[in-house]
Amino acid sequence: MPVRAHALRMIGTCWWLGALEPFAPLRLRRWAHMLGYRGHFSTKSRRYSTTLTALREARAEHRAQEQRAALGLDDGTTVLVGNWRYAGRGYDPEGTLVAASLRGGGDGHDTSPH
């Protein structure tokens, strides 16, 4: 098989375990060929109407609800920022000194021997 050694070992292990009675319900042999496959594992079928995009959106909404619950926010809470102003570019005078000191590799104090 044109797969890497690790994937080949996993396929072999699935094939071996799939023959054992305790693992029969897992149908490991049926899915062993998917290990090492680098393409997309799922295809669309007319039998199922959901799309991967719909699943991603549902998962994102679920995670957002979990986050809101963890932060104690209700579902209707939305923060709007409607007032922006330009604060400037670059460092303020104190920040310029700190940046210069860091660029120089020190903390602004001369530690060289006198």
Secondary structure by P-SEA (a helix, b strand, c coil): ccccaaaaaaaaaaaaaaaccccccccccccccccccccccbbbbccccccaaaaaaaaaaaaaaaaaaaacccccbbbbbcbbbbccccccaaaaaaaaaaaacccccccccc
